[in-house]
Amino acid sequence: MKLKTKYILFIIILHAVFLGLSYIILEHNKIIFIVSEVLVIVSILISISLYKQLIRPLVYLKEGINAIKDRDFNVKFLQTGKNEMDELIDVYNQMMDALREERTRQEEQHFFLEKLIYTSPTGIVILDYDHQIKQINPKASEILGTDPESLLAQLEPLKPGESKTVRLGGINTYKVQKSHFIDRGFARMFVMIEEVTAEIFEAEKNAYGKVIRMMAHEVNNTVGPVNSIINMALDTPDLWSSGDKSSLKNAMQVAVARNQNLNLFMRNFADLVKLMPVNKLRVDLVKVVHSVSDFMHSKAQQHNVKFDFDLPETAFYVLADVQQLEQALINIVKNAIEAVEERGNIMFTLDTKLKKLTISDNGKGISEELSEKLFSPFFSTKKDGQGIGLTLVREILLNHGFEFFLKTVRPGQTDFIILLG
């Protein structure tokens, strides 16, 4: 039973008793009866007035509760002139002001956070309570492509606060950090993906540059004098006039040849360090591709490899350093020929609309494990490889501002893609 009903019943019963008692007095003293009736009427009026004063706060309170349930924090009550009532109204109005300000502040913070996540240069992936993707910003979509779940599966063992460096697409390197925040009392995970390719490349370049310069300095300082001494000995007839010293002479000639090979070996490394700044000119890429294929034609014939072309009939111009671009394409084609090994095809495709050059081979392909190491300095899958070919390609294309990818798209097709614009 409601408090209002209890109060009404109490007033009705109380005044009914008073009326009954006053009726008993009627037979003995009519004046007292009239006075008692007047008092009962006054009591009823006072009870009604008190009822209104007592019930009105409950009515206001109920309306306030309904407004809070509806999340309508604009509902406020006016002063009534009653002290007790006005105190309650003041407290309620202050509470509604505080709630409205808090909601406005939260909405502003939420809007700012949404904008920050959306425009952030760092990839952000927010998970739900079941560790499924709930929200992903444009940068993360660009990095992860159509299969973000594969990366998240790699990060499953990571604990909140831990980070990991991963390489995607064979060239781009990212620092991935896993963390969490509290949402409605429970922890939710999110992943931040930051590209560190440029920083890692710069650190690698500084490291291998110092090593190569030191090696070249020591080799040149040693090989030059040694060769000079040996050549002087070989050019002195008196040393070879007595006895049969042909084997010694042959050995010294072999030593000179080996030293020359060592010089050539070091020169290949030095070329990587001494790469000249890019001198960009307007170059016909179709002509460059044909020039490279002609240069590599004899090597392709040795491996029974055939060149196929899907190139525009008209010229397609790009801004590039023709010598460096030719060197990069020669290294790419050389690797493709060696990947095919025997009797295969290499396809040159130029998409002028997408500004994309693709060099495809039908070799054995690249495993996922190897694809992450291909562009690392000094790494090679060849028995006698130096590990500088793809590193040189990487430096040339990066200096040109061309994006590139090397991947096996399906069994029997490996693509080296260069985005020219």
C-alpha positions in Angstrom: 0.0 0.0 0.0 1.3 3.4 -1.0 2.1 6.1 1.6 -0.5 8.4 0.1 -3.2 5.8 0.5 -2.2 5.1 4.1 -2.4 8.8 5.0 -5.8 9.2 3.4 -7.2 6.1 5.2 -5.7 7.4 8.5 -7.4 10.8 8.1 -10.8 9.3 7.1 -10.8 6.8 10.0 -9.7 9.5 12.5 -12.3 12.0 11.5 -15.0 9.3 11.3 -14.3 8.5 14.9 -14.5 12.2 15.8 -17.8 12.5 14.0 -19.2 9.4 15.8 -18.2 10.8 19.2 -19.7 14.2 18.4 -22.9 12.5 17.4 -23.1 10.9 20.9 -22.8 14.4 22.4 -25.7 15.7 20.3 -28.4 14.4 22.7 -26.7 15.9 25.8 -25.3 19.3 24.6 -26.0 20.7 21.2 -23.6 23.6 21.6 -20.7 21.3 22.3 -21.8 19.2 19.3 -21.8 22.2 17.0 -18.3 23.3 18.3 -17.0 19.7 17.8 -18.4 19.6 14.2 -16.6 22.9 13.5 -13.4 21.5 14.9 -13.7 18.4 12.8 -14.2 20.5 9.6 -11.2 22.6 10.5 -9.2 19.5 11.2 -10.2 18.1 7.8 -9.1 21.3 6.1 -5.8 21.3 7.9 -5.3 17.6 7.1 -5.9 18.3 3.4 -3.5 21.2 3.5 -0.8 19.1 5.2 -1.5 16.3 2.8 -0.7 18.6 -0.2 2.4 19.9 1.5 3.6 16.4 2.4 2.7 14.7 -0.9 4.0 17.4 -3.2 7.7 16.6 -2.5 7.0 12.9 -3.3 5.3 14.0 -6.6 8.4 16.2 -7.5 10.7 13.3 -6.5 8.8 10.9 -8.7 9.0 13.3 -11.7 12.7 13.8 -11.0 13.2 10.0 -10.9 11.4 9.7 -14.3 13.5 12.4 -15.8 16.7 10.7 -14.6 15.5 7.4 -16.0 14.8 9.1 -19.3 18.3 10.7 -19.1 16.6 14.1 -19.5 18.9 16.3 -17.3 17.2 19.5 -18.4 14.2 19.1 -16.1 14.4 21.5 -13.2 11.8 22.6 -10.5 10.9 26.2 -9.5 11.0 27.4 -5.8 7.7 27.0 -3.9 8.3 29.3 -1.0 8.3 26.4 1.5 11.7 26.0 3.2 11.7 22.2 3.4 10.4 21.9 -0.2 12.9 24.5 -1.5 15.8 22.7 0.1 14.8 19.5 -1.7 14.4 21.4 -4.9 17.8 23.1 -4.6 19.5 19.7 -4.0 17.7 18.2 -7.0 18.4 21.1 -9.3 22.1 21.1 -8.3 22.3 17.3 -9.0 20.7 17.8 -12.4 23.2 20.5 -13.3 26.1 18.3 -12.2 24.7 15.4 -14.2 24.1 17.5 -17.3 27.6 19.0 -17.1 29.1 15.5 -16.6 27.2 14.1 -19.6 28.3 17.0 -21.8 31.9 16.6 -20.7 31.8 12.9 -21.4 30.2 13.4 -24.8 32.8 16.0 -25.7 35.6 13.6 -24.5 34.1 10.7 -26.4 33.8 12.8 -29.6 37.4 14.0 -29.2 38.6 10.5 -28.6 36.7 9.2 -31.7 38.2 11.9 -33.8 41.6 11.2 -32.4 41.4 7.5 -33.1 40.0 8.1 -36.6 42.7 10.6 -37.6 45.6 9.0 -35.7 48.7 8.2 -37.8 49.0 5.1 -35.5 46.9 2.1 -36.3 44.4 1.4 -33.5 42.3 -1.8 -33.1 39.9 -1.9 -30.2 38.6 -5.3 -29.1 35.4 -6.3 -27.3 35.2 -8.4 -24.2 35.5 -11.6 -26.3 38.7 -10.3 -27.9 37.0 -9.8 -31.2 37.5 -6.7 -33.3 35.0 -4.0 -32.3 36.5 -0.9 -33.9 39.4 -0.3 -36.3 40.7 3.1 -37.5 41.5 3.9 -41.1 45.3 3.6 -40.6 45.0 0.1 -39.1 42.7 -0.9 -42.0 45.3 0.4 -44.4 48.1 -1.6 -42.7 46.2 -4.8 -42.1 44.3 -4.9 -45.3 41.5 -7.4 -45.6 42.8 -9.9 -43.0 43.4 -8.1 -39.7 42.6 -11.3 -37.8 45.9 -12.9 -38.9 48.0 -10.3 -37.1 45.8 -10.4 -34.0 46.3 -14.2 -33.8 50.1 -13.5 -33.7 49.6 -11.1 -30.8 47.4 -13.5 -28.7 50.4 -14.6 -26.5 51.2 -10.9 -25.7 50.2 -9.6 -22.3 48.9 -6.1 -21.7 51.8 -3.6 -21.9 54.0 -5.8 -24.0 55.1 -5.0 -27.6 56.4 -6.8 -30.6 58.1 -5.9 -33.9 56.6 -7.5 -37.0 57.2 -7.2 -40.7 54.3 -7.1 -43.1 54.5 -7.3 -46.9 58.2 -8.3 -46.7 59.4 -4.7 -46.3 57.3 -2.6 -43.9 58.1 -3.0 -40.2 55.7 -2.2 -37.4 55.9 -1.9 -33.7 52.7 -3.5 -32.2 51.8 -2.9 -28.6 49.0 -4.5 -26.7 47.3 -2.6 -23.8 43.9 -2.4 -22.1 41.4 0.1 -20.6 38.5 -0.3 -18.2 35.0 -0.1 -19.7 32.0 -0.5 -17.3 34.2 -2.1 -14.7 35.8 -4.7 -17.1 39.1 -4.7 -19.0 39.0 -4.4 -22.7 42.0 -4.8 -25.0 43.3 -2.6 -27.7 46.3 -2.8 -30.1 48.4 0.1 -31.4 50.3 -0.4 -34.6 53.1 2.1 -35.4 55.3 2.0 -38.5 59.0 2.1 -37.7 60.3 1.1 -41.2 62.1 4.4 -41.8 63.8 4.3 -38.4 64.9 0.7 -38.7 66.2 1.3 -42.2 68.2 4.3 -41.1 69.6 2.4 -38.1 70.5 -0.5 -40.4 72.1 1.8 -42.9 74.2 3.5 -40.3 75.3 0.1 -38.9 76.2 -1.6 -42.1 77.7 1.6 -43.5 80.2 1.7 -40.6 81.1 -2.0 -41.0 81.6 -1.7 -44.8 83.8 1.4 -44.5 85.9 -0.2 -41.9 86.2 -3.4 -44.0 87.0 -1.5 -47.2 89.6 0.6 -45.4 91.4 -2.5 -44.0 91.2 -4.5 -47.2 92.4 -1.7 -49.4 95.3 -0.9 -47.1 96.3 -4.5 -47.1 95.6 -5.7 -50.7 97.2 -2.7 -52.4 100.7 -3.1 -50.9 100.6 -6.9 -51.1 99.7 -6.8 -54.8 102.4 -4.2 -55.4 105.1 -6.3 -53.8 104.0 -9.5 -55.6 103.9 -7.7 -59.0 107.4 -6.3 -58.3 108.6 -9.8 -57.6 106.9 -11.1 -60.8 108.5 -8.4 -62.9 112.1 -9.1 -61.6 113.7 -11.6 -64.0 116.6 -12.4 -61.7 114.3 -14.1 -59.2 113.1 -16.6 -61.8 116.3 -17.3 -63.8 117.7 -20.1 -61.6 115.8 -23.3 -61.1 112.3 -24.3 -61.8 110.1 -21.8 -59.9 107.0 -22.0 -62.1 104.8 -23.4 -59.4 105.7 -20.5 -57.1 105.2 -18.0 -59.9 101.8 -19.5 -60.6 100.9 -19.3 -56.9 101.8 -15.6 -56.8 99.8 -14.9 -59.9 96.8 -16.7 -58.3 97.3 -14.6 -55.1 97.1 -11.4 -57.2 93.9 -12.6 -58.9 92.4 -13.5 -55.6 93.3 -10.1 -54.2 91.6 -8.5 -57.2 88.5 -10.6 -56.5 88.6 -9.4 -53.0 88.8 -5.8 -54.2 85.8 -6.4 -56.4 83.9 -8.0 -53.6 84.5 -5.0 -51.4 83.6 -2.6 -54.2 80.2 -4.2 -54.4 79.6 -3.4 -50.7 81.1 0.1 -51.2 78.6 0.8 -54.0 75.8 0.3 -51.5 77.2 2.9 -49.1 78.3 5.4 -51.7 75.0 5.4 -53.5 74.7 8.9 -55.1 71.6 11.2 -54.4 68.8 10.6 -56.9 68.9 12.8 -60.0 65.3 12.7 -61.1 64.6 13.3 -64.8 61.7 12.5 -67.1 62.3 8.9 -68.2 60.3 6.6 -70.5 59.8 3.5 -68.3 58.8 1.3 -71.3 62.2 2.0 -72.9 64.0 1.3 -69.6 62.2 -2.0 -69.2 63.1 -3.1 -72.7 66.7 -1.9 -72.2 67.0 -4.0 -69.0 65.5 -7.1 -70.7 67.9 -6.8 -73.6 70.8 -6.5 -71.1 69.6 -9.6 -69.2 68.7 -11.6 -72.4 71.9 -13.7 -72.5 71.6 -14.7 -68.8 68.0 -15.6 -69.4 68.9 -17.8 -72.3 71.5 -19.6 -70.2 68.7 -20.7 -67.9 66.1 -21.2 -70.7 64.0 -18.4 -69.3 61.6 -16.5 -71.6 60.6 -12.9 -71.2 57.0 -11.8 -71.8 55.7 -8.3 -71.9 52.4 -6.6 -71.2 53.5 -3.0 -71.8 51.8 0.0 -73.4 52.7 0.7 -77.0 53.2 4.4 -76.2 55.8 5.9 -73.9 55.1 6.1 -70.2 57.1 8.8 -68.4 58.2 8.8 -64.7 60.6 11.0 -62.8 63.6 8.8 -61.9 67.3 8.5 -62.0 67.7 6.3 -65.1 71.0 4.7 -64.1 69.9 3.8 -60.5 66.5 2.6 -61.8 68.1 0.4 -64.4 70.4 -1.0 -61.7 67.4 -1.8 -59.4 65.5 -3.5 -62.3 68.6 -5.5 -63.3 69.0 -6.9 -59.8 65.2 -7.7 -59.6 65.3 -9.5 -63.0 68.6 -11.3 -62.0 66.9 -12.6 -58.9 63.8 -13.7 -60.8 66.0 -15.6 -63.3 67.8 -17.4 -60.5 64.5 -18.1 -58.8 63.1 -19.8 -61.9 66.3 -21.9 -62.3 65.4 -23.6 -65.5 62.8 -23.3 -68.2 60.4 -20.6 -66.9 58.8 -17.3 -67.7 59.3 -13.8 -66.5 56.4 -11.3 -67.2 56.8 -7.5 -67.3 53.5 -5.8 -66.7 53.0 -2.0 -66.6 49.6 -0.7 -65.5 49.6 3.0 -66.5 46.3 3.8 -64.7 47.5 2.4 -61.4 51.1 3.5 -62.1 52.3 0.0 -61.2 55.2 -2.0 -62.6 55.0 -5.8 -61.9 57.8 -8.3 -62.6 56.5 -11.8 -62.2 58.2 -15.1 -62.3 57.0 -18.7 -62.0 59.7 -19.9 -59.7 59.4 -21.9 -56.6 58.2 -18.9 -54.6 59.1 -17.4 -51.2 58.1 -18.8 -47.8 56.6 -16.6 -45.2 59.6 -17.1 -43.0 62.0 -15.9 -45.7 59.8 -13.1 -46.9 60.4 -11.2 -43.6 64.2 -11.3 -44.1 64.6 -10.7 -47.8 65.4 -7.0 -47.6 67.7 -7.3 -44.6 71.3 -6.4 -45.2 73.7 -9.3 -45.8 70.9 -11.8 -45.8 70.9 -14.2 -48.8 69.3 -17.5 -49.7 72.0 -18.2 -52.3 75.1 -20.3 -51.4 77.6 -17.6 -52.5 75.3 -14.6 -52.1 76.5 -11.4 -50.5 73.1 -10.2 -49.4 73.4 -6.8 -50.9 71.3 -7.1 -54.1 67.9 -6.6 -52.6 69.3 -4.1 -50.1 70.6 -2.0 -53.0 67.1 -2.3 -54.7 65.5 -1.2 -51.4 67.7 1.8 -51.1 67.2 2.9 -54.7 63.4 2.6 -54.6 63.1 4.2 -51.2 65.3 7.2 -52.4 62.9 7.5 -55.4 59.9 7.5 -53.1 58.5 4.3 -54.8 56.6 1.8 -52.6 57.4 -1.8 -53.4 56.4 -5.4 -52.5 57.8 -8.8 -53.1 55.5 -11.7 -52.4 54.4 -15.1 -53.7 50.7 -14.4 -54.5 50.1 -18.1 -55.3 52.1 -21.3 -56.1 54.1 -20.7 -59.2 53.8 -16.9 -59.2 56.0 -14.4 -57.3 55.5 -10.7 -58.0 57.8 -7.8 -57.4 55.5 -4.8 -57.5 56.7 -1.2 -57.8 54.2 1.6 -57.2 55.5 4.5 -59.3 53.2 7.3 -58.1 
